[in-house]
Amino acid sequence: MRHRKTVRKLGVKTAHRKAMMANMAASLITYGKIKTTVSRAKALLPVVSRLVTLGKKGDIHSRRLAFATLRDREILKKLFDEIAPEFKDRSGGYARIIRAGYRKGDGASMAVVEFLIEKKIEKKEEKKSKAGKKTEAKATKKSSKKDVKKTEAKKGRKKADK
Amino acid sequence: MPLPKRRHSRARGAKRRTHWVLKTPNIIECPHCHEKKLPHQVCPNCGWYKGREVIPITED
């Protein structure tokens, strides 16, 4: 019987799943935001949560436990020194899942997983979205404002082309 | 082996299939770019969700 067994198997063997979770957690820590399927995202959350909790504790034992999952010193360092301190006032719920449409090849529902680290830049965008109306007026505003940033700068150009 | 005794009329089959109905997806307007999008999803057109950019969209 599988009563109260909550592991999401994702249709792969244990070793495959563990490796996949380690890779996804590593990517999330490296890039701060990853795109994956909704099921994988949901399976990833507890893994990430455990890692961040270890990161907040920060002693050598936690480091070793986290290293057992991550297997990468650089990423481990980033988790402990940069990401975990951001969450010192938050007890759980460190990452969020946002649904992002369906994959073309197989129709799997996709999602973006990201850490709940609020940046000042993002707050500015929030205000703009409330004030902003249609794309045209917005595009010009955006392209000028966003030239400072890397990815968004590209986007602003594209919108201005329209 | 059980076998059908009589053929079904077209009306019978048609009546059974009256419940094969496609539902319209609940499409909403993106508050950012005003394109049509699915609810609770990042807008595929502008990459925004809940008042901020989630996915940077580079090309069309």
Backbone of each chain as ProteinMPNN parsed JSONL, in Angstrom:
{"seq_chain_A": "MRHRKTVRKLGVKTAHRKAMMANMAASLITYGKIKTTVSRAKALLPVVSRLVTLGKKGDIHSRRLAFATLRDREILKKLFDEIAPEFKDRSGGYARIIRAGYRKGDGASMAVVEFLIEKKIEKKEEKKSKAGKKTEAKATKKSSKKDVKKTEAKKGRKKADK", "coords_chain_A": {"N_chain_A": [[0.837, -1.196, 0.0], [0.377, 2.287, -0.633], [0.005, 4.184, 1.321], [0.203, 7.411, 2.696], [2.636, 7.935, 1.513], [4.547, 10.28, 0.171], [6.256, 10.909, -1.853], [7.05, 12.308, -4.961], [7.215, 10.619, -7.857], [7.675, 11.069, -10.524], [7.896, 9.435, -12.713], [10.432, 8.347, -13.035], [13.45, 6.552, -12.114], [14.788, 6.193, -8.751], [17.505, 7.076, -8.509], [17.85, 8.568, -10.793], [15.93, 10.514, -10.342], [16.909, 11.735, -8.031], [19.282, 12.785, -8.995], [18.28, 14.518, -10.889], [16.82, 16.309, -9.319], [18.91, 17.404, -7.843], [20.347, 18.661, -9.872], [18.434, 20.496, -10.772], [18.02, 22.038, -8.491], [20.559, 23.101, -8.226], [20.688, 24.623, -10.565], [18.661, 26.438, -10.066], [19.703, 27.827, -7.897], [21.945, 28.902, -9.072], [20.923, 30.502, -11.206], [18.698, 31.744, -10.178], [16.181, 31.612, -11.175], [14.205, 29.313, -12.837], [12.93, 27.439, -15.633], [10.597, 24.892, -15.88], [8.717, 21.777, -15.885], [5.42, 21.807, -14.431], [4.966, 19.716, -12.61], [7.564, 18.855, -11.986], [8.495, 21.168, -10.881], [6.94, 21.351, -8.589], [7.853, 19.127, -7.235], [10.366, 19.942, -6.75], [10.31, 22.009, -4.885], [10.24, 21.184, -2.017], [12.832, 20.16, -1.858], [14.487, 22.353, -2.368], [13.681, 23.974, -0.302], [14.659, 22.583, 1.915], [17.374, 22.816, 1.457], [17.767, 25.589, 1.648], [17.068, 26.018, 4.283], [19.119, 24.62, 5.549], [21.142, 26.244, 4.702], [20.594, 28.585, 6.096], [21.116, 27.839, 8.656], [23.85, 27.275, 8.569], [26.202, 26.111, 9.72], [29.11, 23.907, 9.808], [28.329, 21.298, 9.611], [25.765, 21.46, 8.44], [26.55, 22.473, 6.008], [27.874, 20.28, 4.936], [25.804, 18.46, 4.74], [24.188, 19.761, 2.891], [25.926, 19.791, 0.782], [25.921, 17.131, 0.128], [23.641, 16.894, -1.374], [23.92, 18.888, -3.38], [26.537, 18.755, -4.543], [28.496, 20.523, -5.485], [30.878, 22.917, -5.036], [31.022, 25.656, -5.57], [28.352, 26.402, -6.066], [27.261, 25.686, -3.668], [28.496, 27.51, -2.004], [27.397, 29.867, -2.958], [24.734, 29.441, -2.264], [24.911, 29.39, 0.568], [26.129, 31.826, 1.225], [24.947, 33.894, -0.239], [22.2, 33.427, -0.937], [20.765, 32.129, 1.206], [21.047, 34.011, 3.44], [19.28, 36.032, 2.612], [16.86, 35.061, 3.308], [16.502, 35.18, 6.023], [14.51, 36.18, 7.645], [12.318, 34.753, 6.951], [10.275, 31.955, 7.273], [10.3, 29.282, 5.694], [8.725, 28.511, 2.493], [10.322, 29.555, 0.365], [10.596, 29.67, -2.336], [8.792, 30.307, -5.376], [6.189, 29.107, -7.56], [5.284, 29.803, -10.798], [2.849, 29.495, -13.168], [3.396, 28.812, -16.593], [2.257, 28.487, -19.256], [2.155, 25.994, -21.93], [4.193, 23.282, -22.999], [5.57, 22.937, -26.242], [6.227, 20.5, -27.62], [5.099, 18.248, -26.206], [2.95, 19.173, -24.841], [3.106, 19.494, -22.109], [2.433, 21.099, -19.004], [4.032, 24.053, -18.213], [6.254, 25.76, -15.926], [7.576, 28.53, -14.072], [10.113, 28.587, -11.735], [11.073, 30.418, -8.967], [13.174, 32.208, -6.639], [11.995, 33.879, -3.709], [13.134, 36.455, -3.655], [12.996, 39.753, -3.335], [13.762, 42.288, -5.488], [14.894, 45.695, -5.783], [14.523, 46.687, -8.265], [12.486, 45.173, -9.328], [10.35, 46.067, -7.879], [10.001, 48.62, -8.809], [9.073, 48.025, -11.339], [6.601, 46.988, -10.747], [5.103, 49.229, -9.98], [5.093, 50.594, -12.365], [3.596, 48.915, -14.009], [1.068, 49.215, -13.052], [0.538, 51.841, -13.649], [0.962, 51.831, -16.39], [-0.439, 51.672, -19.701], [-1.423, 50.803, -22.783], [0.651, 48.857, -25.044], [2.214, 50.46, -26.827], [2.675, 53.178, -25.853], [3.842, 52.436, -23.544], [6.089, 51.011, -24.356], [8.03, 52.833, -25.215], [8.587, 54.225, -22.892], [9.523, 52.163, -21.362], [11.795, 51.186, -22.768], [13.578, 53.233, -22.502], [13.873, 53.405, -19.747], [14.817, 50.916, -19.089], [17.267, 50.437, -20.192], [19.4, 50.213, -18.594], [19.412, 47.725, -17.513], [20.206, 44.269, -18.308], [18.84, 41.923, -19.672], [16.28, 42.925, -19.93], [16.637, 45.157, -21.396], [16.918, 44.287, -23.986], [14.353, 43.419, -24.438], [12.891, 45.732, -24.328], [13.756, 46.993, -26.632], [12.687, 45.343, -28.567], [9.983, 45.738, -28.156], [9.765, 48.373, -28.823], [10.189, 48.239, -31.51], [7.826, 47.345, -32.538]], "CA_chain_A": [[0.0, 0.0, 0.0], [1.205, 3.497, -0.686], [-0.563, 5.183, 2.218], [1.054, 8.461, 3.268], [3.93, 8.06, 0.845], [4.302, 11.526, -0.548], [7.294, 11.173, -2.852], [6.624, 12.408, -6.357], [8.188, 9.781, -8.558], [7.926, 11.696, -11.826], [8.124, 8.442, -13.769], [11.84, 7.98, -13.206], [14.03, 5.793, -11.003], [15.248, 7.018, -7.63], [18.805, 7.7, -8.757], [17.584, 9.567, -11.831], [15.167, 11.591, -9.723], [17.807, 12.453, -7.122], [20.215, 13.547, -9.818], [17.518, 15.587, -11.535], [16.516, 17.315, -8.298], [20.171, 18.088, -7.529], [20.653, 19.543, -10.999], [17.478, 21.603, -10.829], [18.303, 22.911, -7.35], [21.792, 23.816, -8.559], [20.353, 25.634, -11.57], [17.854, 27.485, -9.432], [20.596, 28.652, -7.075], [22.837, 29.639, -9.973], [20.251, 31.496, -12.047], [17.647, 32.427, -9.438], [14.878, 31.423, -11.829], [14.314, 28.282, -13.873], [11.675, 27.017, -16.248], [10.5, 23.441, -15.925], [7.304, 21.409, -15.891], [4.775, 22.099, -13.154], [5.172, 18.583, -11.693], [8.936, 18.888, -11.498], [8.61, 22.34, -10.016], [6.33, 21.02, -7.301], [8.724, 18.184, -6.556], [11.615, 20.628, -6.407], [10.157, 22.945, -3.773], [10.748, 20.704, -0.733], [14.284, 19.989, -1.923], [15.073, 23.69, -2.233], [13.372, 24.439, 1.041], [15.59, 21.938, 2.835], [18.696, 23.394, 1.225], [17.818, 26.957, 2.179], [17.068, 25.896, 5.739], [20.495, 24.273, 5.915], [21.942, 27.439, 4.452], [20.348, 29.549, 7.15], [21.813, 27.339, 9.826], [25.173, 27.75, 8.185], [27.391, 25.493, 10.327], [29.856, 23.017, 8.906], [27.539, 20.082, 9.401], [24.742, 21.776, 7.429], [27.254, 22.598, 4.721], [28.152, 18.94, 4.407], [24.521, 17.859, 4.358], [23.764, 20.407, 1.646], [26.846, 19.351, -0.275], [25.507, 15.784, -0.276], [22.649, 17.053, -2.447], [24.318, 19.766, -4.489], [27.762, 18.237, -5.155], [29.232, 21.554, -6.203], [31.303, 23.853, -3.994], [30.684, 27.031, -5.959], [26.923, 26.594, -5.871], [27.058, 25.594, -2.22], [28.955, 28.783, -1.463], [26.401, 30.871, -3.313], [23.554, 29.183, -1.434], [25.132, 29.745, 1.974], [26.587, 33.208, 1.438], [24.136, 34.916, -0.897], [20.757, 33.191, -0.984], [20.196, 31.85, 2.529], [20.874, 35.214, 4.282], [18.11, 36.799, 2.168], [15.637, 34.464, 3.848], [16.645, 34.995, 7.473], [13.251, 36.529, 8.315], [11.221, 33.996, 6.362], [10.357, 30.559, 7.705], [9.705, 28.412, 4.679], [8.148, 29.165, 1.327], [11.396, 30.393, -0.167], [10.519, 29.757, -3.799], [7.412, 30.27, -5.864], [5.951, 28.515, -8.87], [4.339, 30.556, -11.614], [2.541, 28.709, -14.363], [3.857, 29.531, -17.789], [1.835, 27.916, -20.524], [2.301, 24.582, -22.232], [5.336, 22.968, -23.871], [5.114, 22.676, -27.6], [6.402, 19.122, -28.061], [4.225, 17.248, -25.598], [1.815, 19.801, -24.161], [3.27, 19.514, -20.657], [2.269, 22.445, -18.465], [5.34, 24.534, -17.777], [6.216, 26.718, -14.827], [8.817, 29.194, -13.699], [10.383, 28.521, -10.302], [12.02, 31.478, -8.613], [13.286, 32.533, -5.225], [11.216, 35.057, -3.331], [14.018, 37.565, -3.301], [12.473, 40.95, -3.99], [14.784, 43.29, -5.8], [14.323, 47.044, -5.896], [14.15, 46.877, -9.672], [11.186, 44.554, -9.544], [9.328, 46.905, -7.266], [9.76, 49.704, -9.757], [8.25, 47.488, -12.422], [5.233, 46.845, -10.246], [4.451, 50.525, -10.056], [4.894, 50.934, -13.775], [2.531, 48.103, -14.601], [-0.217, 49.784, -12.658], [0.349, 53.092, -14.376], [1.069, 51.596, -17.833], [-1.651, 51.299, -20.431], [-1.191, 49.907, -23.922], [2.056, 48.572, -25.318], [2.951, 51.503, -27.558], [3.124, 54.206, -24.934], [4.655, 51.729, -22.568], [7.338, 50.544, -24.935], [9.015, 53.903, -25.224], [8.932, 54.446, -21.508], [10.271, 51.009, -20.923], [13.107, 51.045, -23.385], [14.472, 54.233, -21.935], [14.147, 53.089, -18.353], [15.413, 49.61, -18.859], [18.563, 50.284, -20.836], [20.372, 49.917, -17.563], [19.46, 46.286, -17.252], [20.694, 43.488, -19.44], [17.846, 41.203, -20.455], [15.117, 43.746, -20.193], [16.988, 46.118, -22.426], [16.588, 43.624, -25.252], [12.908, 43.366, -24.563], [12.427, 47.084, -24.608], [14.022, 47.252, -28.038], [11.722, 44.577, -29.35], [8.677, 46.375, -28.047], [9.825, 49.636, -29.546], [10.1, 47.926, -32.937], [6.449, 47.048, -32.922]], "C_chain_A": [[0.872, 1.245, 0.0], [0.655, 4.607, 0.223], [0.501, 6.143, 2.737], [2.457, 8.506, 2.691], [3.819, 9.238, -0.11], [5.346, 11.828, -1.628], [6.673, 11.264, -4.24], [7.648, 11.67, -7.191], [8.555, 10.324, -9.931], [8.281, 10.684, -12.927], [9.574, 8.089, -14.008], [12.334, 7.245, -11.967], [14.607, 6.746, -9.958], [16.534, 7.774, -7.946], [18.655, 8.831, -9.768], [16.909, 10.793, -11.209], [16.074, 12.435, -8.814], [18.76, 13.341, -7.908], [19.51, 14.746, -10.426], [17.226, 16.709, -10.534], [17.768, 18.105, -7.947], [20.498, 19.082, -8.631], [19.726, 20.745, -11.012], [17.724, 22.582, -9.684], [19.546, 23.749, -7.64], [21.508, 24.928, -9.565], [19.591, 26.78, -10.938], [18.738, 28.41, -8.61], [21.485, 29.505, -7.972], [22.109, 30.795, -10.654], [19.114, 32.234, -11.337], [16.25, 32.167, -9.957], [15.05, 30.339, -12.884], [12.939, 27.949, -14.424], [11.68, 25.503, -16.341], [9.023, 23.072, -15.992], [6.722, 21.665, -14.497], [5.039, 20.97, -12.159], [6.576, 18.607, -11.118], [9.14, 20.056, -10.561], [8.076, 22.017, -8.636], [7.202, 20.063, -6.511], [9.997, 18.867, -6.061], [11.496, 21.472, -5.142], [10.66, 22.407, -2.433], [12.262, 20.538, -0.709], [14.97, 21.324, -1.675], [14.88, 24.212, -0.822], [14.362, 23.872, 2.06], [16.979, 22.57, 2.707], [18.801, 24.791, 1.827], [17.845, 26.925, 3.705], [18.465, 25.54, 6.247], [21.393, 25.496, 5.766], [21.791, 28.474, 5.555], [21.058, 29.146, 8.438], [23.311, 27.635, 9.688], [26.376, 27.098, 8.846], [27.994, 24.45, 9.385], [29.082, 21.738, 8.628], [26.457, 20.316, 8.345], [25.371, 21.882, 6.046], [27.464, 21.233, 4.101], [26.866, 18.258, 3.972], [24.043, 18.453, 3.036], [24.653, 19.968, 0.495], [26.476, 17.966, -0.768], [24.467, 15.848, -1.377], [23.245, 17.784, -3.641], [25.551, 19.281, -5.244], [28.498, 19.299, -5.965], [29.586, 22.661, -5.214], [30.925, 25.29, -4.313], [29.218, 27.339, -5.647], [26.584, 26.571, -4.386], [27.4, 26.926, -1.548], [27.908, 29.869, -1.738], [25.151, 30.701, -2.443], [23.752, 29.706, -0.018], [25.422, 31.237, 2.162], [25.649, 34.245, 0.84], [22.633, 34.682, -0.741], [20.158, 33.008, 0.404], [20.052, 33.101, 3.406], [19.665, 36.065, 3.897], [16.835, 36.321, 2.87], [15.662, 34.38, 5.365], [15.36, 35.333, 8.228], [12.065, 35.724, 7.795], [11.358, 32.538, 6.781], [9.621, 29.676, 6.715], [9.09, 29.209, 3.563], [9.15, 30.081, 0.664], [11.279, 30.589, -1.676], [9.058, 29.72, -4.219], [7.364, 29.657, -7.255], [4.95, 29.408, -9.598], [4.098, 29.753, -12.889], [2.849, 29.516, -15.614], [3.518, 28.766, -19.062], [2.172, 26.444, -20.691], [3.438, 24.356, -23.21], [4.84, 22.516, -25.232], [5.132, 21.18, -27.946], [5.389, 18.148, -27.509], [3.073, 17.85, -24.81], [1.921, 19.808, -22.655], [3.115, 20.941, -20.139], [3.585, 22.88, -17.819], [5.17, 25.554, -16.652], [7.586, 27.353, -14.653], [8.955, 29.071, -12.192], [11.366, 29.635, -9.991], [12.043, 31.68, -7.12], [12.481, 33.786, -4.936], [12.121, 36.184, -2.852], [13.545, 38.784, -4.072], [13.612, 41.918, -4.234], [14.106, 44.636, -5.973], [13.818, 47.303, -7.31], [12.744, 46.335, -9.915], [10.068, 45.406, -8.965], [8.968, 48.083, -8.17], [8.821, 49.242, -10.859], [6.794, 47.355, -12.005], [4.464, 48.145, -10.397], [4.111, 50.883, -11.491], [3.7, 50.182, -14.368], [1.155, 48.657, -14.244], [-0.517, 51.056, -13.45], [0.226, 52.846, -15.879], [-0.246, 51.22, -18.486], [-1.311, 50.342, -21.57], [0.301, 49.882, -24.277], [2.834, 49.745, -25.899], [3.543, 52.556, -26.615], [4.127, 53.631, -23.955], [6.058, 51.445, -23.096], [8.414, 51.622, -24.871], [9.524, 54.174, -23.814], [9.902, 53.385, -21.023], [11.682, 50.993, -21.464], [14.08, 52.053, -22.791], [14.86, 53.865, -20.506], [15.017, 51.865, -18.188], [16.764, 49.409, -19.51], [19.653, 49.903, -19.843], [20.532, 48.41, -17.391], [19.746, 45.504, -18.523], [19.58, 42.857, -20.259], [16.683, 42.09, -20.86], [15.375, 44.771, -21.288], [16.621, 45.572, -23.799], [15.09, 43.691, -25.507], [12.321, 44.723, -24.955], [12.61, 47.421, -26.083], [12.966, 46.57, -28.912], [10.35, 45.241, -29.324], [8.635, 47.672, -28.835], [9.699, 49.403, -31.052], [8.662, 47.801, -33.405], [5.699, 48.248, -33.488]], "O_chain_A": [[1.967, 1.253, 0.563], [0.811, 5.795, -0.058], [1.575, 5.719, 3.165], [3.367, 9.056, 3.31], [3.075, 9.184, -1.088], [5.311, 12.893, -2.244], [5.879, 10.413, -4.64], [8.818, 12.05, -7.229], [9.645, 10.054, -10.435], [8.888, 11.039, -13.938], [9.917, 7.582, -15.075], [11.715, 7.308, -10.905], [14.875, 7.917, -10.226], [16.639, 8.972, -7.68], [19.247, 9.9, -9.625], [17.26, 11.936, -11.501], [16.021, 13.665, -8.823], [19.014, 14.488, -7.542], [20.058, 15.847, -10.478], [17.363, 17.892, -10.847], [17.713, 19.322, -7.771], [20.882, 20.219, -8.354], [20.163, 21.875, -11.235], [17.65, 23.797, -9.868], [19.589, 24.944, -7.344], [22.024, 26.038, -9.435], [19.841, 27.948, -11.236], [18.552, 29.627, -8.618], [21.748, 30.672, -7.68], [22.604, 31.922, -10.681], [18.62, 33.241, -11.845], [15.258, 32.455, -9.286], [15.938, 30.432, -13.732], [11.92, 28.152, -13.764], [12.642, 24.901, -16.82], [8.169, 23.947, -16.139], [7.455, 21.73, -13.511], [5.308, 21.235, -10.988], [6.77, 18.406, -9.919], [9.863, 19.956, -9.57], [8.689, 22.369, -7.627], [7.294, 20.154, -5.287], [10.618, 18.434, -5.091], [12.471, 21.632, -4.408], [11.433, 23.09, -1.761], [12.902, 20.745, 0.322], [15.906, 21.42, -0.882], [15.779, 24.806, -0.227], [14.838, 24.581, 2.946], [17.662, 22.823, 3.7], [19.81, 25.133, 2.443], [18.555, 27.705, 4.339], [18.934, 26.088, 7.244], [22.277, 25.747, 6.584], [22.751, 29.16, 5.906], [21.532, 29.988, 9.201], [23.937, 28.182, 10.597], [27.502, 27.502, 8.556], [27.454, 24.16, 8.317], [29.172, 21.169, 7.541], [26.252, 19.482, 7.464], [24.799, 21.439, 5.049], [27.262, 21.041, 2.902], [26.837, 17.561, 2.958], [23.553, 17.734, 2.166], [24.187, 19.795, -0.632], [26.682, 17.645, -1.938], [24.407, 14.958, -2.226], [23.092, 17.348, -4.782], [25.6, 19.389, -6.469], [29.061, 18.998, -7.017], [28.697, 23.273, -4.622], [30.551, 26.051, -3.421], [28.885, 28.367, -5.058], [25.739, 27.329, -3.911], [26.694, 27.396, -0.656], [27.582, 30.676, -0.867], [24.585, 31.677, -1.951], [22.881, 30.379, 0.534], [25.0, 31.834, 3.153], [25.558, 35.361, 1.351], [21.881, 35.611, -0.449], [19.165, 33.65, 0.746], [19.024, 33.251, 4.066], [19.087, 36.743, 4.747], [15.866, 37.067, 3.007], [14.919, 33.589, 5.945], [15.141, 34.83, 9.33], [10.924, 35.995, 8.169], [12.433, 31.951, 6.66], [8.443, 29.368, 6.899], [8.946, 30.428, 3.658], [8.863, 31.254, 0.425], [11.801, 31.559, -2.226], [8.205, 29.177, -3.518], [8.335, 29.679, -8.012], [3.89, 29.727, -9.06], [5.038, 29.383, -13.593], [2.602, 30.72, -15.687], [4.405, 28.438, -19.85], [2.441, 25.739, -19.718], [3.631, 25.139, -24.14], [3.836, 21.813, -25.354], [4.165, 20.658, -28.501], [4.869, 17.309, -28.245], [2.303, 17.124, -24.181], [0.938, 20.095, -21.972], [3.606, 21.885, -20.759], [4.163, 22.169, -16.996], [4.097, 26.125, -16.459], [8.61, 26.788, -15.036], [8.032, 29.407, -11.45], [12.379, 29.782, -10.673], [11.08, 31.373, -6.417], [12.308, 34.645, -5.801], [11.906, 36.779, -1.796], [13.671, 38.851, -5.295], [14.328, 42.314, -3.314], [12.914, 44.718, -6.267], [12.842, 48.021, -7.528], [11.93, 46.948, -10.606], [8.966, 45.452, -9.511], [7.809, 48.482, -8.28], [7.904, 49.957, -11.26], [5.879, 47.577, -12.798], [3.33, 48.165, -10.876], [3.033, 51.39, -11.8], [2.907, 50.741, -15.125], [0.211, 48.578, -15.029], [-1.649, 51.311, -13.86], [-0.511, 53.549, -16.57], [-1.07, 50.528, -17.888], [-0.949, 49.191, -21.327], [1.082, 50.745, -23.875], [3.975, 49.995, -25.511], [4.753, 52.784, -26.594], [5.12, 54.264, -23.596], [7.059, 51.61, -22.399], [9.562, 51.352, -24.517], [10.723, 54.328, -23.581], [10.92, 53.655, -20.386], [12.646, 50.811, -20.72], [15.259, 51.757, -22.601], [16.018, 53.994, -20.108], [15.841, 51.78, -17.278], [17.353, 48.334, -19.398], [20.687, 49.346, -20.211], [21.627, 47.899, -17.157], [19.561, 45.988, -19.64], [19.391, 43.216, -21.422], [16.175, 42.013, -21.979], [14.466, 45.193, -22.003], [16.092, 46.283, -24.654], [14.628, 43.972, -26.613], [11.409, 44.835, -25.775], [11.749, 48.043, -26.705], [12.436, 47.153, -29.859], [9.652, 45.298, -30.336], [7.618, 48.027, -29.432], [9.175, 50.246, -31.779], [8.339, 48.122, -34.549], [4.528, 48.129, -33.849]]}, "seq_chain_B": "MPLPKRRHSRARGAKRRTHWVLKTPNIIECPHCHEKKLPHQVCPNCGWYKGREVIPITED", "coords_chain_B": {"N_chain_B": [[-18.901, -15.889, -26.471], [-19.985, -12.586, -25.992], [-22.013, -10.846, -28.239], [-23.097, -8.059, -30.228], [-26.575, -7.866, -30.801], [-28.196, -6.438, -32.496], [-27.675, -3.925, -34.957], [-26.703, -0.58, -34.115], [-28.695, 2.263, -34.601], [-28.037, 5.235, -36.528], [-29.049, 7.409, -35.224], [-29.002, 6.624, -32.583], [-26.288, 6.427, -32.022], [-25.603, 9.067, -32.507], [-27.05, 10.326, -30.524], [-25.729, 9.441, -28.267], [-23.392, 10.723, -28.595], [-24.0, 13.337, -28.082], [-22.968, 14.424, -25.808], [-20.37, 14.892, -26.257], [-18.728, 17.452, -25.894], [-16.904, 20.369, -26.529], [-15.268, 22.469, -24.289], [-15.085, 25.956, -23.888], [-11.969, 27.474, -23.314], [-11.18, 29.371, -20.401], [-10.621, 32.371, -21.201], [-8.782, 35.277, -20.549], [-8.143, 38.845, -20.405], [-4.918, 40.118, -20.702], [-3.645, 42.095, -18.142], [-1.492, 43.682, -18.582], [-0.531, 43.796, -21.332], [-2.829, 43.559, -22.72], [-3.449, 41.511, -24.416], [-5.1, 38.41, -25.258], [-5.144, 35.91, -22.784], [-4.458, 32.902, -20.815], [-5.934, 32.347, -17.586], [-4.143, 32.679, -14.463], [-1.644, 32.251, -15.473], [1.586, 32.996, -16.807], [1.701, 35.719, -19.046], [1.821, 34.84, -22.397], [2.457, 36.603, -24.337], [3.594, 39.059, -23.361], [5.034, 38.251, -21.193], [4.48, 38.879, -18.575], [3.306, 38.666, -15.184], [1.118, 39.045, -12.523], [1.666, 41.82, -12.225], [4.427, 42.179, -12.754], [7.471, 41.563, -14.62], [7.983, 38.302, -15.57], [9.022, 36.401, -17.325], [11.518, 37.271, -19.488], [10.859, 38.406, -22.689], [12.286, 38.058, -25.749], [12.288, 37.869, -28.595], [9.915, 37.812, -31.324]], "CA_chain_B": [[-18.55, -14.462, -26.596], [-21.136, -11.715, -26.212], [-21.966, -10.082, -29.486], [-24.28, -7.229, -30.4], [-27.636, -8.562, -31.516], [-28.699, -5.544, -33.542], [-26.854, -2.741, -35.199], [-27.256, 0.66, -33.576], [-29.04, 3.256, -35.622], [-27.213, 6.446, -36.481], [-29.627, 8.3, -34.211], [-28.536, 6.178, -31.262], [-24.89, 6.855, -31.875], [-25.582, 10.529, -32.45], [-27.553, 10.731, -29.21], [-24.673, 9.18, -27.292], [-22.317, 11.704, -28.772], [-24.394, 14.715, -27.788], [-22.196, 14.926, -24.666], [-18.989, 15.205, -26.653], [-18.744, 18.896, -26.069], [-15.667, 21.076, -26.198], [-15.496, 23.639, -23.447], [-14.198, 27.073, -24.219], [-11.082, 27.803, -22.212], [-11.506, 30.645, -19.767], [-9.602, 33.305, -21.658], [-8.901, 36.607, -19.962], [-7.279, 39.837, -21.03], [-3.717, 40.413, -19.921], [-3.736, 43.474, -17.663], [-0.312, 44.461, -18.984], [-0.437, 44.065, -22.777], [-4.197, 43.493, -23.243], [-3.675, 40.366, -25.29], [-5.855, 37.35, -24.609], [-4.286, 34.899, -22.176], [-5.116, 32.011, -19.874], [-5.796, 32.844, -16.219], [-3.138, 32.09, -13.577], [-0.466, 31.896, -16.254], [2.356, 34.106, -17.326], [1.194, 36.079, -20.365], [2.781, 34.386, -23.4], [2.807, 37.701, -25.227], [4.492, 40.056, -22.771], [5.844, 37.644, -20.138], [4.178, 39.463, -17.266], [2.322, 38.024, -14.347], [0.927, 39.753, -11.256], [2.261, 43.144, -12.158], [5.859, 42.313, -12.995], [7.924, 40.71, -15.705], [8.459, 37.02, -15.071], [9.868, 35.842, -18.38], [11.865, 38.269, -20.498], [10.594, 37.938, -24.044], [13.264, 38.769, -26.574], [11.908, 37.953, -30.006], [8.598, 37.263, -31.672]], "C_chain_B": [[-19.794, -13.621, -26.816], [-20.948, -10.9, -27.485], [-23.202, -9.2, -29.576], [-25.323, -7.944, -31.245], [-28.107, -7.741, -32.711], [-27.697, -4.423, -33.76], [-27.531, -1.539, -34.56], [-27.587, 1.591, -34.725], [-28.124, 4.461, -35.499], [-27.724, 7.404, -35.403], [-29.114, 7.929, -32.82], [-27.11, 6.649, -31.003], [-24.806, 8.355, -31.704], [-26.022, 11.015, -31.085], [-26.481, 10.534, -28.144], [-23.621, 10.3, -27.361], [-22.756, 13.152, -28.519], [-23.58, 15.286, -26.629], [-20.737, 15.167, -25.003], [-18.923, 16.702, -26.927], [-17.381, 19.468, -25.724], [-16.022, 22.291, -25.352], [-14.592, 24.77, -23.923], [-13.278, 27.34, -23.043], [-11.392, 29.199, -21.692], [-10.419, 31.672, -20.104], [-9.849, 34.677, -21.058], [-7.962, 37.571, -20.682], [-6.098, 40.121, -20.11], [-3.782, 41.858, -19.441], [-2.56, 44.342, -18.116], [-0.333, 44.811, -20.465], [-1.793, 43.944, -23.464], [-4.394, 42.454, -24.333], [-4.539, 39.358, -24.534], [-4.885, 36.338, -24.023], [-5.093, 34.01, -21.238], [-4.943, 32.554, -18.455], [-4.745, 32.059, -15.432], [-1.897, 31.645, -14.329], [0.291, 33.174, -16.593], [1.827, 34.426, -18.721], [2.211, 35.652, -21.42], [3.22, 35.514, -24.326], [3.833, 38.644, -24.607], [5.321, 39.488, -21.63], [5.6, 38.207, -18.753], [3.181, 38.61, -16.518], [2.292, 38.763, -13.022], [1.762, 41.03, -11.173], [3.765, 43.233, -12.256], [6.269, 41.341, -14.085], [8.499, 39.426, -15.126], [9.415, 36.398, -16.07], [10.229, 36.971, -19.337], [11.652, 37.711, -21.897], [11.445, 38.77, -24.996], [12.817, 38.954, -28.014], [10.497, 37.435, -30.211], [8.749, 36.089, -32.62]], "O_chain_B": [[-20.578, -13.9, -27.722], [-19.879, -10.352, -27.756], [-24.254, -9.562, -29.048], [-25.005, -8.548, -32.269], [-28.38, -8.273, -33.787], [-26.969, -4.032, -32.848], [-28.757, -1.474, -34.468], [-26.842, 1.687, -35.7], [-27.505, 4.668, -34.455], [-26.949, 8.112, -34.759], [-28.83, 8.796, -31.994], [-26.778, 7.182, -29.944], [-24.048, 8.861, -30.876], [-25.469, 11.971, -30.541], [-26.338, 11.351, -27.234], [-23.064, 10.742, -26.357], [-21.975, 14.083, -28.718], [-23.505, 16.505, -26.476], [-19.957, 15.592, -24.151], [-19.051, 17.144, -28.068], [-16.777, 19.08, -24.724], [-16.952, 23.036, -25.661], [-13.449, 24.534, -24.317], [-13.734, 27.426, -21.903], [-11.809, 30.084, -22.439], [-9.433, 31.816, -19.381], [-10.974, 35.179, -21.058], [-7.103, 37.16, -21.462], [-6.258, 40.335, -18.908], [-3.959, 42.763, -20.256], [-2.617, 45.569, -18.045], [-0.175, 45.976, -20.83], [-1.901, 44.198, -24.663], [-5.371, 42.498, -25.081], [-4.687, 39.448, -23.316], [-3.917, 35.949, -24.676], [-6.242, 34.305, -20.907], [-3.915, 33.159, -18.15], [-4.497, 30.89, -15.726], [-1.175, 30.759, -13.871], [-0.274, 34.266, -16.657], [1.535, 33.516, -19.496], [3.367, 36.067, -21.345], [4.232, 35.399, -25.017], [4.826, 38.991, -25.247], [6.225, 40.163, -21.137], [6.423, 38.031, -17.854], [2.337, 37.931, -17.103], [3.343, 39.074, -12.462], [2.46, 41.279, -10.19], [4.342, 44.254, -11.883], [5.528, 40.421, -14.433], [9.399, 39.465, -14.288], [10.49, 35.924, -15.703], [9.339, 37.572, -19.939], [12.202, 36.666, -22.247], [11.347, 39.996, -25.047], [12.942, 40.037, -28.585], [9.957, 36.712, -29.374], [7.752, 35.493, -33.028]]}, "name": "protein", "num_of_chains": 2, "seq": "MRHRKTVRKLGVKTAHRKAMMANMAASLITYGKIKTTVSRAKALLPVVSRLVTLGKKGDIHSRRLAFATLRDREILKKLFDEIAPEFKDRSGGYARIIRAGYRKGDGASMAVVEFLIEKKIEKKEEKKSKAGKKTEAKATKKSSKKDVKKTEAKKGRKKADKMPLPKRRHSRARGAKRRTHWVLKTPNIIECPHCHEKKLPHQVCPNCGWYKGREVIPITED"}
